[in-house]
Amino acid sequence: MTFLAEAAEHASGVPAYVFPLVGALFFAFLGFVTWSFRDVAYRHSHKFEATRTHETGVDEFGRTEI
Protein backbone atom coordinates (compact mmCIF):
# COMPACT_ATOMS: atom_id res chain seq x y z
CA MET A 1 0.00 0.00 0.00
CA THR A 2 2.76 2.44 0.76
CA PHE A 3 4.27 1.77 -2.64
CA LEU A 4 1.02 2.80 -4.37
CA ALA A 5 0.70 5.92 -2.23
CA GLU A 6 4.27 6.93 -3.02
CA ALA A 7 3.73 6.30 -6.73
CA ALA A 8 0.60 8.46 -6.71
CA GLU A 9 2.57 11.40 -5.28
CA HIS A 10 4.97 11.44 -8.23
CA ALA A 11 2.71 10.20 -11.00
CA SER A 12 2.70 13.24 -13.27
CA GLY A 13 6.40 14.03 -13.47
CA VAL A 14 5.79 17.78 -13.85
CA PRO A 15 5.29 20.50 -11.24
CA ALA A 16 1.71 21.35 -10.29
CA TYR A 17 1.81 24.86 -11.79
CA VAL A 18 2.27 23.45 -15.30
CA PHE A 19 -1.33 22.23 -15.59
CA PRO A 20 -3.00 25.64 -15.04
CA LEU A 21 -0.34 27.22 -17.25
CA VAL A 22 -1.20 24.87 -20.12
CA GLY A 23 -4.90 25.61 -19.62
CA ALA A 24 -4.29 29.36 -19.64
CA LEU A 25 -2.19 29.11 -22.80
CA PHE A 26 -4.88 27.03 -24.48
CA PHE A 27 -7.59 29.60 -23.68
CA ALA A 28 -5.27 32.42 -24.79
CA PHE A 29 -4.84 30.58 -28.09
CA LEU A 30 -8.62 30.25 -28.46
CA GLY A 31 -8.98 33.95 -27.69
CA PHE A 32 -6.43 34.78 -30.38
CA VAL A 33 -8.30 32.68 -32.94
CA THR A 34 -11.57 34.41 -32.02
CA TRP A 35 -9.89 37.83 -32.21
CA SER A 36 -8.36 37.07 -35.62
CA PHE A 37 -11.82 36.48 -37.14
CA ARG A 38 -13.35 39.66 -35.65
CA ASP A 39 -13.96 41.47 -38.96
CA VAL A 40 -14.97 38.61 -41.26
CA ALA A 41 -18.58 39.81 -41.41
CA TYR A 42 -17.47 43.29 -42.46
CA ARG A 43 -15.23 41.93 -45.21
CA HIS A 44 -18.18 40.04 -46.71
CA SER A 45 -20.85 42.69 -46.19
CA HIS A 46 -21.20 43.28 -49.95
CA LYS A 47 -22.70 39.80 -50.27
CA PHE A 48 -25.37 40.59 -47.68
CA GLU A 49 -26.18 43.95 -49.25
CA ALA A 50 -27.21 42.23 -52.47
CA THR A 51 -29.56 39.98 -50.51
CA ARG A 52 -31.15 42.93 -48.71
CA THR A 53 -31.90 44.74 -51.98
CA HIS A 54 -33.30 41.58 -53.66
CA GLU A 55 -30.75 41.59 -56.48
CA THR A 56 -29.99 37.89 -56.19
CA GLY A 57 -33.38 36.39 -57.02
CA VAL A 58 -33.33 34.52 -53.70
CA ASP A 59 -35.32 35.58 -50.65
CA GLU A 60 -34.00 35.58 -47.07
CA PHE A 61 -35.06 31.95 -46.60
CA GLY A 62 -33.06 30.68 -49.60
CA ARG A 63 -36.03 30.17 -51.91
CA THR A 64 -35.91 31.43 -55.46
CA GLU A 65 -38.36 34.13 -56.34
CA ILE A 66 -40.68 33.32 -59.23
N, CA and C of each residue as an Amber inpcrd file, in Angstrom:
protein
   198
   0.8170000  -1.1840000   0.0000000   0.0000000   0.0000000   0.0000000
   0.8650000   1.2520000   0.0000000   1.9310000   1.2430000   0.7290000
   2.7610000   2.4440000   0.7640000   3.4230000   2.6800000  -0.5850000
   3.6870000   1.6120000  -1.3080000   4.2710000   1.7650000  -2.6370000
   3.3100000   2.4830000  -3.5810000   2.0150000   2.1400000  -3.5310000
   1.0240000   2.7980000  -4.3740000   0.8340000   4.2540000  -3.9770000
   0.8530000   4.5410000  -2.6960000   0.7020000   5.9190000  -2.2310000
   1.8950000   6.7580000  -2.6620000   3.0830000   6.1940000  -2.6040000
   4.2720000   6.9320000  -3.0220000   4.2840000   7.1300000  -4.5360000
   3.7900000   6.1650000  -5.2770000   3.7260000   6.3010000  -6.7320000
   2.7000000   7.3450000  -7.1400000   1.6300000   7.4790000  -6.3900000
   0.6040000   8.4630000  -6.7070000   1.1020000   9.8810000  -6.4690000
   2.0290000  10.0730000  -5.5380000   2.5660000  11.4030000  -5.2760000
   3.4090000  11.9140000  -6.4390000   4.0600000  11.0430000  -7.1580000
   4.9680000  11.4390000  -8.2280000   4.5140000  10.9130000  -9.5860000
   3.2260000  10.8260000  -9.7860000   2.7120000  10.1970000 -10.9980000
   2.8640000  11.0830000 -12.2320000   2.7360000  12.3920000 -12.0860000
   2.7010000  13.2380000 -13.2670000   4.0870000  13.5340000 -13.8260000
   5.0590000  13.7470000 -12.9930000   6.3990000  14.0340000 -13.4660000
   6.6410000  15.4990000 -13.7720000   5.6300000  16.3370000 -13.6330000
   5.7950000  17.7770000 -13.8540000   5.2840000  18.5250000 -12.6200000
   5.7890000  19.7280000 -12.3800000   5.2870000  20.5000000 -11.2360000
   3.8090000  20.8450000 -11.3930000   3.1620000  21.1250000 -10.2950000
   1.7140000  21.3470000 -10.2870000   1.3130000  22.6140000 -11.0330000
   2.1750000  23.6070000 -11.1110000   1.8070000  24.8580000 -11.7880000
   1.7590000  24.7230000 -13.3070000   2.2530000  23.6370000 -13.8500000
   2.2670000  23.4500000 -15.2970000   0.8580000  23.2310000 -15.8350000
   0.0180000  22.5260000 -15.1100000  -1.3260000  22.2320000 -15.5930000
  -2.1740000  23.4880000 -15.7670000  -2.2450000  24.4020000 -14.7920000
  -2.9960000  25.6420000 -15.0430000  -2.3490000  26.5070000 -16.1140000
  -1.0280000  26.4480000 -16.2170000  -0.3370000  27.2200000 -17.2510000
  -0.7170000  26.7320000 -18.6430000  -0.7890000  25.4310000 -18.8250000
  -1.2010000  24.8650000 -20.1160000  -2.6400000  25.2470000 -20.4230000
  -3.5090000  25.1990000 -19.4180000  -4.9050000  25.6070000 -19.6190000
  -5.0180000  27.0720000 -19.9940000  -4.2600000  27.9320000 -19.3220000
  -4.2930000  29.3620000 -19.6390000  -3.7650000  29.6300000 -21.0420000
  -2.7140000  28.9390000 -21.4340000  -2.1860000  29.1050000 -22.7960000
  -3.1810000  28.6190000 -23.8440000  -3.8800000  27.5450000 -23.5460000
  -4.8820000  27.0330000 -24.4780000  -6.0170000  28.0380000 -24.6630000
  -6.5210000  28.6160000 -23.5640000  -7.5870000  29.6030000 -23.6820000
  -7.0990000  30.8970000 -24.3170000  -5.8430000  31.2540000 -24.0990000
  -5.2700000  32.4190000 -24.7870000  -5.2020000  32.1620000 -26.2890000
  -4.8530000  30.9430000 -26.6750000  -4.8410000  30.5830000 -28.0910000
  -6.2390000  30.6590000 -28.6910000  -7.2400000  30.1550000 -27.9760000
  -8.6180000  30.2460000 -28.4630000  -9.0700000  31.6970000 -28.5650000
  -8.6590000  32.5290000 -27.6240000  -8.9750000  33.9460000 -27.6910000
  -8.3270000  34.6150000 -28.8870000  -7.0970000  34.2360000 -29.2110000
  -6.4290000  34.7800000 -30.3840000  -7.1450000  34.3750000 -31.6670000
  -7.5780000  33.1300000 -31.7480000  -8.3020000  32.6770000 -32.9420000
  -9.6070000  33.4450000 -33.0820000 -10.3260000  33.6310000 -31.9860000
 -11.5670000  34.4080000 -32.0210000 -11.2890000  35.8430000 -32.4380000
 -10.2490000  36.4430000 -31.9020000  -9.8870000  37.8290000 -32.2120000
  -9.4780000  37.9790000 -33.6790000  -8.8320000  36.9670000 -34.2390000
  -8.3630000  37.0710000 -35.6170000  -9.5110000  37.0430000 -36.6250000
 -10.6730000  36.5130000 -36.2480000 -11.8240000  36.4840000 -37.1400000
 -12.8420000  37.5760000 -36.8070000 -12.4260000  38.6430000 -36.1530000
 -13.3470000  39.6580000 -35.6550000 -14.0070000  40.4690000 -36.7540000
 -13.3920000  40.6150000 -37.9180000 -13.9600000  41.4690000 -38.9620000
 -14.3770000  40.7030000 -40.2110000 -14.5950000  39.4140000 -40.0910000
 -14.9700000  38.6140000 -41.2590000 -16.3190000  39.0600000 -41.8060000
 -17.2580000  39.3710000 -40.9430000 -18.5790000  39.8070000 -41.4080000
 -18.4890000  41.1150000 -42.1760000 -17.6100000  42.0140000 -41.7580000
 -17.4710000  43.2850000 -42.4590000 -16.8050000  43.1080000 -43.8140000
 -15.8970000  42.1590000 -43.9270000 -15.2340000  41.9250000 -45.2120000
 -16.1930000  41.3330000 -46.2420000 -17.2390000  40.6670000 -45.7910000
 -18.1840000  40.0420000 -46.7100000 -19.5350000  40.7540000 -46.7160000
 -19.5700000  41.9940000 -46.2950000 -20.8470000  42.6920000 -46.1950000
 -21.4540000  42.9790000 -47.5630000 -20.6350000  43.0430000 -48.6190000
 -21.1950000  43.2820000 -49.9540000 -22.1000000  42.1330000 -50.3980000
 -21.8430000  40.9350000 -49.9230000 -22.6990000  39.7970000 -50.2660000
 -24.0730000  39.9340000 -49.6090000 -24.0990000  40.4440000 -48.3910000
 -25.3650000  40.5900000 -47.6820000 -26.1580000  41.7860000 -48.1950000
 -25.4810000  42.7870000 -48.6970000 -26.1760000  43.9550000 -49.2450000
 -26.9970000  43.5590000 -50.4670000 -26.4670000  42.6890000 -51.3030000
 -27.2100000  42.2320000 -52.4730000 -28.4610000  41.4670000 -52.0530000
 -28.3970000  40.7240000 -50.9900000 -29.5620000  39.9840000 -50.5130000
 -30.6260000  40.9370000 -49.9700000 -30.1890000  41.9910000 -49.2840000
 -31.1540000  42.9280000 -48.7110000 -31.8920000  43.7090000 -49.7890000
 -31.2580000  43.9580000 -50.9170000 -31.8970000  44.7410000 -51.9790000
 -32.5590000  43.8540000 -53.0310000 -32.6210000  42.5580000 -52.7890000
 -33.2960000  41.5850000 -53.6610000 -32.7110000  41.5750000 -55.0670000
 -31.4060000  41.6610000 -55.1790000 -30.7520000  41.5910000 -56.4780000
 -30.3470000  40.1700000 -56.8520000 -30.4820000  39.2480000 -55.9460000
 -29.9940000  37.8940000 -56.1940000 -31.0610000  36.9700000 -56.7400000
 -32.3190000  37.2920000 -56.6020000 -33.3790000  36.3910000 -57.0180000
 -33.6980000  35.3490000 -55.9740000 -33.1020000  35.4640000 -54.7820000
 -33.3290000  34.5170000 -53.6980000 -33.7710000  35.3150000 -52.4840000
 -34.8490000  34.8470000 -51.8300000 -35.3160000  35.5760000 -50.6460000
 -34.4700000  35.2120000 -49.4350000 -34.8140000  35.7730000 -48.2650000
 -34.0040000  35.5800000 -47.0690000 -34.0520000  34.1670000 -46.5300000
 -34.9620000  33.3350000 -47.0340000 -35.0630000  31.9450000 -46.5980000
 -34.3830000  30.9820000 -47.5800000 -33.7620000  31.5100000 -48.6440000
 -33.0620000  30.6760000 -49.6010000 -33.9040000  30.1660000 -50.7380000
 -35.1470000  30.6140000 -50.8280000 -36.0320000  30.1680000 -51.9120000
 -35.8980000  31.1200000 -53.0930000 -35.9840000  30.5720000 -54.2750000
 -35.9130000  31.4280000 -55.4650000 -37.2300000  32.1170000 -55.6770000
 -37.1450000  33.3600000 -56.0750000 -38.3640000  34.1350000 -56.3380000
 -38.8380000  33.8350000 -57.7570000 -40.1280000  33.6420000 -57.8990000
 -40.6850000  33.3210000 -59.2290000 -41.3870000  34.5320000 -59.7640000
